[in-house]
Amino acid sequence: MLIGLLCALYFYLTPQSVLVSLFFADVPDPPGKPLVMGFTSRSVNLSWTPPLNAHNSLVSHYLIHIRVGEDGDWGGGGGGGGGGVGRNLLETPDNATVFQVGDLQPFTTYSFRVTAVNAMGDSLHSKESYYMLTLREGMLQNKQNKDIQVF
């Protein structure tokens, strides 16, 4: 089912025939499952594969959905459902397939999913990432009993 339809019609005239080419555009396929490439106590680096088919309309950017905890709410919209960008929904500045998510809480479980956006609208969500736990933050003692601050 086409959610959006963009049709470009071209006529090629020859003495014997008329050739008509139609190009249809639709929302992109879902991107690949986001993978955690690295993390700290307050940030995570994500990477994912672009949609297999953008349906004749280039992906302009991505939406990153953030879930806190294993049973938390995804919040935000996307996936054809609309909704605004907020605390649990980030918009990338371009169509790069890597992004650093910041402002996370230490020693907290997170998972992520990604939505591709083109001129026709939002794709379905990717599969969610594996759960990840940000690093603990605080004071530790080394072997000489000196305090070390961990970030």
Secondary structure, 3 states (H helix, E strand, C coil): CCCCCCEEEEEEECCCCEEEEEEECCCCCCCCCCEEEEECCCCEEEECCCCCCCCCCCCCEEEEEEEECCCCCCCCCCCCCCCCCECCEEECCCCCCEEEECCCCCCCEEEEEEEEEECCEECCCCCCCCCEECCCCEEEECCCCCEEEEC
